[in-house]
Amino acid sequence: MRVGRRVCGVSGSSVPLEMALRRRRGPALRAPCAPLPAVFLLLLLRGCSIGAVNLKSSNRNPVVQEFESVELSCIIMDSQTNEPRIEWKKIQDDQTTYVFFDNKIQGDLAGRAEVVGKTSLKIWNVTRTDSALYRCEVVARNDRKEIDEIVIELTVQVKPVNPVCRVPKAVPVGKAATLHCQESEGYPRPLYSWYHNNVPLPTDSRANPRFRNSSFLLNSETGTLVFSAVHKENAGQYYCIASNDAGSARCEEQGMEVSTRTQGSQMVSTTSGQMRRATSDTSHPL
């Protein structure tokens, strides 16, 4: 005997459930559900964030030159708390210190910083030691999400000072020679360029037909100018320029002589492109 599922209340008798459902289906059940209007969905999503403190910044990577002023932007977009608690912290060399706490500027920024626009931090007379990560933290007790934070990376650029240059005074023709240029204050680290008789030198003499009679390499990151074999055309005045995004500086000109040995034990020394004859059979004195 087959036992089927029954439902009461349809035509006054018990009938199988599947048949009852088929009888009760009408056009209204066949119509698909109408999609919610887009504006309703937007309002619904917006309502989910109400009561949650939310921060943003107009510039998360500010770059400023040393001794200028800068504003670290931290803006409260949404909050139901009238007086939220504001804190700023500095993160540098894996250490975190307070910058603004208990409504006061702390640490080395005391006297040259303040909170503006309720939450942003303005710093005057920035120095290279101010380059760091800064974290803005807001605690809003009346909000559903009480805490939010945002991290800003401040870069302070420092103009190079006059580099220290070392140029050999005299080099025998055909011998190797190295010129040095060093600068330690600029940030970001400067790049170096060398000049010979006021003419800029390429990084590789082989890349420029103008210097086909020379053989040198210039490392713009270390500041070294290396001659694998000095030629008489390499004699003259040299100086170096160190430069970065904050500015540039140069060292004083220094002369390099190139000496050659000729027949009859005579020595010819070349300086600034001019030839000079010597009577000694030894190299020109340094």
C-alpha positions as a LaTeX table, in Angstrom:
\begin{tabular}{lrrr}
\hline
Residue & $x$ (\AA) & $y$ (\AA) & $z$ (\AA) \\
\hline
Met1 & 0.00 & 0.00 & 0.00 \\
Arg2 & 1.47 & 3.46 & $-0.98$ \\
Val3 & 1.48 & 6.11 & 1.69 \\
Gly4 & 1.86 & 9.66 & 0.39 \\
Arg5 & 2.29 & 12.95 & 2.15 \\
Arg6 & $-1.07$ & 14.60 & 2.82 \\
Val7 & $-2.09$ & 18.15 & 3.51 \\
Cys8 & $-5.40$ & 19.24 & 5.02 \\
Gly9 & $-7.53$ & 22.17 & 4.05 \\
Val10 & $-7.48$ & 21.81 & 0.27 \\
Ser11 & $-11.00$ & 21.15 & $-1.17$ \\
Gly12 & $-11.99$ & 19.85 & 2.27 \\
Ser13 & $-9.99$ & 16.62 & 2.00 \\
Ser14 & $-6.51$ & 15.27 & 2.39 \\
Val15 & $-4.49$ & 15.24 & $-0.83$ \\
Pro16 & $-0.82$ & 14.63 & $-1.61$ \\
Leu17 & 1.42 & 17.59 & $-0.78$ \\
Glu18 & 2.80 & 17.87 & $-4.32$ \\
Met19 & $-0.71$ & 18.08 & $-5.78$ \\
Ala20 & $-1.78$ & 20.65 & $-3.20$ \\
Leu21 & 1.18 & 22.85 & $-4.05$ \\
Arg22 & 0.44 & 22.60 & $-7.76$ \\
Arg23 & $-3.16$ & 23.60 & $-7.16$ \\
Arg24 & $-2.19$ & 26.58 & $-5.00$ \\
Arg25 & 0.41 & 27.97 & $-7.38$ \\
Gly26 & $-0.80$ & 31.02 & $-9.21$ \\
Pro27 & 0.60 & 33.70 & $-11.52$ \\
Ala28 & 1.89 & 35.65 & $-8.52$ \\
Leu29 & 4.16 & 32.78 & $-7.49$ \\
Arg30 & 5.59 & 32.42 & $-10.97$ \\
Ala31 & 6.65 & 36.11 & $-11.23$ \\
Pro32 & 10.33 & 36.68 & $-10.38$ \\
Cys33 & 11.26 & 38.92 & $-7.46$ \\
Ala34 & 11.84 & 42.51 & $-8.57$ \\
Pro35 & 15.48 & 43.70 & $-7.98$ \\
Leu36 & 16.05 & 46.34 & $-5.34$ \\
Pro37 & 16.66 & 49.82 & $-6.74$ \\
Ala38 & 20.36 & 50.77 & $-6.87$ \\
Val39 & 19.80 & 53.84 & $-4.73$ \\
Phe40 & 18.19 & 51.67 & $-2.04$ \\
Leu41 & 21.23 & 49.37 & $-2.01$ \\
Leu42 & 23.56 & 52.37 & $-1.72$ \\
Leu43 & 21.61 & 53.71 & 1.24 \\
Leu44 & 21.62 & 50.27 & 2.82 \\
Leu45 & 25.40 & 49.95 & 2.51 \\
Arg46 & 25.86 & 53.49 & 3.74 \\
Gly47 & 23.75 & 52.70 & 6.78 \\
Cys48 & 26.06 & 49.84 & 7.67 \\
Ser49 & 29.00 & 52.25 & 8.13 \\
Ile50 & 27.14 & 54.86 & 10.17 \\
Gly51 & 28.57 & 54.97 & 13.64 \\
Ala52 & 31.99 & 53.70 & 12.58 \\
Val53 & 34.90 & 56.16 & 12.86 \\
Asn54 & 36.70 & 56.44 & 9.52 \\
Leu55 & 39.94 & 58.30 & 8.66 \\
Lys56 & 41.56 & 59.41 & 5.41 \\
Ser57 & 44.58 & 61.47 & 4.35 \\
Ser58 & 45.01 & 63.83 & 1.42 \\
Asn59 & 48.68 & 62.79 & 1.13 \\
Arg60 & 50.15 & 59.66 & 2.68 \\
Asn61 & 53.67 & 60.25 & 1.32 \\
Pro62 & 54.57 & 63.93 & 1.75 \\
Val63 & 58.03 & 65.04 & 0.62 \\
Val64 & 59.53 & 68.29 & 1.91 \\
Gln65 & 62.94 & 69.92 & 1.93 \\
Glu66 & 64.84 & 70.47 & 5.15 \\
Phe67 & 63.88 & 73.56 & 7.20 \\
Glu68 & 60.50 & 73.92 & 5.48 \\
Ser69 & 57.10 & 73.20 & 7.09 \\
Val70 & 54.74 & 70.31 & 6.37 \\
Glu71 & 51.23 & 69.23 & 7.32 \\
Leu72 & 50.53 & 65.54 & 7.89 \\
Ser73 & 46.92 & 65.14 & 6.82 \\
Cys74 & 44.57 & 63.08 & 9.01 \\
Ile75 & 40.84 & 63.70 & 8.45 \\
Ile76 & 37.84 & 62.17 & 10.25 \\
Met77 & 35.28 & 61.27 & 7.58 \\
Asp78 & 32.61 & 59.57 & 9.74 \\
Ser79 & 32.06 & 59.60 & 13.48 \\
Gln80 & 29.21 & 59.96 & 15.96 \\
Thr81 & 31.56 & 61.10 & 18.74 \\
Asn82 & 31.83 & 64.85 & 19.28 \\
Glu83 & 35.19 & 64.82 & 21.06 \\
Pro84 & 37.22 & 61.78 & 19.97 \\
Arg85 & 40.63 & 61.10 & 21.49 \\
Ile86 & 43.48 & 61.99 & 19.10 \\
Glu87 & 47.01 & 60.57 & 19.26 \\
Trp88 & 50.03 & 60.84 & 16.96 \\
Lys89 & 52.99 & 58.47 & 17.12 \\
Lys90 & 56.37 & 58.42 & 15.37 \\
Ile91 & 57.84 & 55.14 & 14.13 \\
Gln92 & 61.56 & 55.26 & 13.39 \\
Asp93 & 64.31 & 52.63 & 13.61 \\
Asp94 & 61.78 & 50.08 & 14.94 \\
Gln95 & 60.94 & 52.37 & 17.86 \\
Thr96 & 57.55 & 54.01 & 18.49 \\
Thr97 & 57.33 & 57.27 & 20.45 \\
Tyr98 & 54.52 & 59.71 & 21.21 \\
Val99 & 54.27 & 62.91 & 19.18 \\
Phe100 & 50.84 & 64.09 & 20.38 \\
Phe101 & 49.37 & 62.61 & 23.56 \\
Asp102 & 47.05 & 63.90 & 26.26 \\
Asn103 & 46.40 & 66.99 & 24.10 \\
Lys104 & 50.10 & 67.99 & 24.13 \\
Ile105 & 53.01 & 67.79 & 21.67 \\
Gln106 & 55.65 & 65.43 & 22.99 \\
Gly107 & 59.34 & 64.71 & 22.42 \\
Asp108 & 61.64 & 66.55 & 20.01 \\
Leu109 & 58.68 & 68.13 & 18.18 \\
Ala110 & 57.66 & 70.15 & 21.25 \\
Gly111 & 57.74 & 73.83 & 20.31 \\
Arg112 & 57.68 & 73.28 & 16.56 \\
Ala113 & 54.49 & 71.29 & 15.92 \\
Glu114 & 50.75 & 71.54 & 16.59 \\
Val115 & 47.51 & 69.73 & 15.79 \\
Val116 & 45.44 & 71.66 & 13.24 \\
Gly117 & 41.95 & 71.07 & 11.87 \\
Lys118 & 41.20 & 68.86 & 14.91 \\
Thr119 & 43.36 & 65.91 & 13.81 \\
Ser120 & 46.12 & 66.87 & 11.32 \\
Leu121 & 49.71 & 67.46 & 12.48 \\
Lys122 & 51.73 & 70.48 & 11.29 \\
Ile123 & 55.51 & 70.56 & 11.75 \\
Trp124 & 57.70 & 73.64 & 11.28 \\
Asn125 & 61.40 & 73.75 & 10.49 \\
Val126 & 61.64 & 70.05 & 9.65 \\
Thr127 & 65.03 & 68.37 & 9.87 \\
Arg128 & 66.45 & 65.18 & 8.41 \\
Thr129 & 65.73 & 63.38 & 11.70 \\
Asp130 & 62.01 & 63.98 & 11.14 \\
Ser131 & 61.98 & 61.50 & 8.23 \\
Ala132 & 59.85 & 58.66 & 9.63 \\
Leu133 & 56.46 & 56.96 & 9.70 \\
Tyr134 & 53.76 & 58.86 & 11.59 \\
Arg135 & 50.57 & 57.14 & 12.81 \\
Cys136 & 47.37 & 59.07 & 13.46 \\
Glu137 & 45.08 & 57.22 & 15.90 \\
Val138 & 41.50 & 58.21 & 16.74 \\
Val139 & 39.35 & 56.66 & 19.49 \\
Ala140 & 35.61 & 57.49 & 19.23 \\
Arg141 & 33.81 & 55.92 & 22.21 \\
Asn142 & 30.29 & 56.61 & 20.91 \\
Asp143 & 30.85 & 54.88 & 17.56 \\
Arg144 & 30.03 & 51.27 & 16.73 \\
Lys145 & 33.66 & 50.89 & 15.52 \\
Glu146 & 35.56 & 52.94 & 18.07 \\
Ile147 & 39.15 & 52.97 & 16.70 \\
Asp148 & 40.74 & 53.85 & 13.37 \\
Glu149 & 44.29 & 54.76 & 12.38 \\
Ile150 & 46.24 & 55.88 & 9.33 \\
Val151 & 50.01 & 55.82 & 8.65 \\
Ile152 & 51.85 & 58.62 & 6.82 \\
Glu153 & 55.44 & 58.40 & 5.57 \\
Leu154 & 57.31 & 61.72 & 5.74 \\
Thr155 & 60.45 & 62.17 & 3.63 \\
Val156 & 62.72 & 65.15 & 4.35 \\
Gln157 & 65.11 & 65.93 & 1.50 \\
Val158 & 68.53 & 67.42 & 2.30 \\
Lys159 & 70.61 & 69.41 & $-0.18$ \\
Pro160 & 74.18 & 68.12 & $-0.67$ \\
Val161 & 77.10 & 70.07 & 0.74 \\
Asn162 & 80.31 & 70.69 & $-1.22$ \\
Pro163 & 81.81 & 67.26 & $-1.97$ \\
Val164 & 85.39 & 66.32 & $-1.25$ \\
Cys165 & 87.34 & 65.64 & $-4.47$ \\
Arg166 & 90.70 & 63.93 & $-4.90$ \\
Val167 & 92.50 & 64.29 & $-8.24$ \\
Pro168 & 96.06 & 63.01 & $-8.83$ \\
Lys169 & 98.40 & 65.88 & $-9.63$ \\
Ala170 & 100.40 & 64.01 & $-12.29$ \\
Val171 & 100.04 & 60.65 & $-14.04$ \\
Pro172 & 102.43 & 59.05 & $-16.60$ \\
Val173 & 100.81 & 58.45 & $-19.96$ \\
Gly174 & 99.37 & 54.96 & $-20.32$ \\
Lys175 & 99.04 & 54.46 & $-16.56$ \\
Ala176 & 95.76 & 54.02 & $-14.67$ \\
Ala177 & 94.31 & 56.82 & $-12.55$ \\
Thr178 & 91.29 & 57.21 & $-10.28$ \\
Leu179 & 89.54 & 60.44 & $-9.31$ \\
His180 & 87.29 & 60.42 & $-6.21$ \\
Cys181 & 84.25 & 62.50 & $-5.23$ \\
Gln182 & 82.43 & 62.04 & $-1.89$ \\
Glu183 & 79.50 & 63.79 & $-0.18$ \\
Ser184 & 77.83 & 62.56 & 3.05 \\
Glu185 & 75.05 & 65.02 & 3.93 \\
Gly186 & 72.57 & 64.91 & 1.05 \\
Tyr187 & 69.33 & 62.91 & 1.20 \\
Pro188 & 68.33 & 61.10 & $-0.90$ \\
Arg189 & 71.89 & 59.98 & $-1.64$ \\
Pro190 & 73.26 & 62.21 & $-4.39$ \\
Leu191 & 74.44 & 61.19 & $-7.82$ \\
Tyr192 & 77.83 & 62.38 & $-9.06$ \\
Ser193 & 79.01 & 63.86 & $-12.34$ \\
Trp194 & 82.54 & 64.85 & $-13.39$ \\
Tyr195 & 83.66 & 67.73 & $-15.61$ \\
His196 & 86.89 & 68.08 & $-17.56$ \\
Asn197 & 87.77 & 71.63 & $-18.60$ \\
Asn198 & 84.07 & 72.52 & $-17.98$ \\
Val199 & 82.87 & 69.72 & $-20.29$ \\
Pro200 & 80.59 & 67.06 & $-18.69$ \\
Leu201 & 81.97 & 63.54 & $-18.97$ \\
Pro202 & 79.82 & 60.53 & $-19.95$ \\
Thr203 & 79.68 & 57.48 & $-17.75$ \\
Asp204 & 81.57 & 55.52 & $-20.42$ \\
Ser205 & 84.05 & 57.15 & $-22.81$ \\
Arg206 & 83.32 & 54.48 & $-25.44$ \\
Ala207 & 79.68 & 55.62 & $-25.66$ \\
Asn208 & 80.58 & 59.10 & $-26.94$ \\
Pro209 & 82.64 & 59.68 & $-30.12$ \\
Arg210 & 83.91 & 62.94 & $-28.66$ \\
Phe211 & 85.97 & 60.92 & $-26.15$ \\
Arg212 & 87.16 & 58.17 & $-28.49$ \\
Asn213 & 90.79 & 58.96 & $-27.58$ \\
Ser214 & 90.06 & 58.40 & $-23.87$ \\
Ser215 & 89.46 & 55.29 & $-21.83$ \\
Phe216 & 87.48 & 55.89 & $-18.63$ \\
Leu217 & 84.39 & 54.84 & $-16.65$ \\
Leu218 & 82.37 & 57.12 & $-14.37$ \\
Asn219 & 80.33 & 55.60 & $-11.54$ \\
Ser220 & 77.59 & 58.13 & $-10.79$ \\
Glu221 & 76.65 & 56.38 & $-7.52$ \\
Thr222 & 80.11 & 56.17 & $-5.94$ \\
Gly223 & 81.62 & 59.30 & $-7.54$ \\
Thr224 & 84.71 & 57.56 & $-8.93$ \\
Leu225 & 86.17 & 58.40 & $-12.33$ \\
Val226 & 88.55 & 55.62 & $-13.40$ \\
Phe227 & 91.01 & 55.90 & $-16.31$ \\
Ser228 & 92.25 & 52.49 & $-17.39$ \\
Ala229 & 95.06 & 54.19 & $-19.38$ \\
Val230 & 95.66 & 57.93 & $-19.25$ \\
His231 & 96.17 & 59.79 & $-22.55$ \\
Lys232 & 97.67 & 63.23 & $-23.07$ \\
Glu233 & 94.18 & 64.57 & $-23.88$ \\
Asn234 & 93.12 & 63.73 & $-20.32$ \\
Ala235 & 95.31 & 66.46 & $-18.81$ \\
Gly236 & 93.48 & 69.50 & $-17.54$ \\
Gln237 & 91.12 & 70.81 & $-14.85$ \\
Tyr238 & 88.59 & 68.52 & $-13.15$ \\
Tyr239 & 85.69 & 69.10 & $-10.76$ \\
Cys240 & 82.73 & 67.06 & $-9.53$ \\
Ile241 & 79.06 & 67.92 & $-8.85$ \\
Ala242 & 76.88 & 66.04 & $-6.33$ \\
Ser243 & 73.13 & 66.45 & $-6.91$ \\
Asn244 & 69.77 & 65.15 & $-5.67$ \\
Asp245 & 66.15 & 66.36 & $-5.75$ \\
Ala246 & 66.92 & 68.99 & $-3.09$ \\
Gly247 & 69.81 & 70.68 & $-4.97$ \\
Ser248 & 73.46 & 70.33 & $-5.94$ \\
Ala249 & 76.97 & 71.31 & $-4.87$ \\
Arg250 & 80.44 & 71.11 & $-6.45$ \\
Cys251 & 84.04 & 70.88 & $-5.39$ \\
Glu252 & 86.85 & 73.19 & $-6.42$ \\
Glu253 & 88.70 & 72.57 & $-9.67$ \\
Gln254 & 91.87 & 70.52 & $-9.47$ \\
Gly255 & 94.49 & 70.06 & $-12.18$ \\
Met256 & 95.89 & 66.75 & $-13.45$ \\
Glu257 & 99.09 & 66.62 & $-15.52$ \\
Val258 & 99.97 & 63.83 & $-17.92$ \\
Ser259 & 103.67 & 63.20 & $-18.60$ \\
Thr260 & 105.25 & 61.32 & $-21.52$ \\
Arg261 & 108.84 & 60.13 & $-22.19$ \\
Thr262 & 110.42 & 60.99 & $-25.56$ \\
Gln263 & 113.71 & 60.16 & $-27.27$ \\
Gly264 & 116.86 & 61.66 & $-25.78$ \\
Ser265 & 115.59 & 61.15 & $-22.22$ \\
Gln266 & 113.40 & 64.20 & $-22.55$ \\
Met267 & 110.11 & 64.38 & $-20.63$ \\
Val268 & 107.02 & 66.14 & $-21.95$ \\
Ser269 & 104.36 & 67.11 & $-19.44$ \\
Thr270 & 100.88 & 68.00 & $-20.61$ \\
Thr271 & 98.76 & 70.37 & $-18.57$ \\
Ser272 & 95.40 & 71.73 & $-19.66$ \\
Gly273 & 96.09 & 70.64 & $-23.22$ \\
Gln274 & 99.46 & 72.47 & $-23.47$ \\
Met275 & 102.85 & 70.75 & $-23.94$ \\
Arg276 & 105.91 & 71.50 & $-21.79$ \\
Arg277 & 109.44 & 70.12 & $-22.36$ \\
Ala278 & 111.61 & 69.01 & $-19.42$ \\
Thr279 & 115.33 & 68.22 & $-19.36$ \\
Ser280 & 115.17 & 65.48 & $-16.74$ \\
Asp281 & 114.90 & 61.81 & $-17.71$ \\
Thr282 & 112.57 & 61.15 & $-14.80$ \\
Ser283 & 108.87 & 61.75 & $-14.56$ \\
His284 & 107.61 & 65.31 & $-14.06$ \\
Pro285 & 107.52 & 66.05 & $-10.30$ \\
Leu286 & 104.12 & 65.62 & $-8.62$ \\
\hline
\end{tabular}
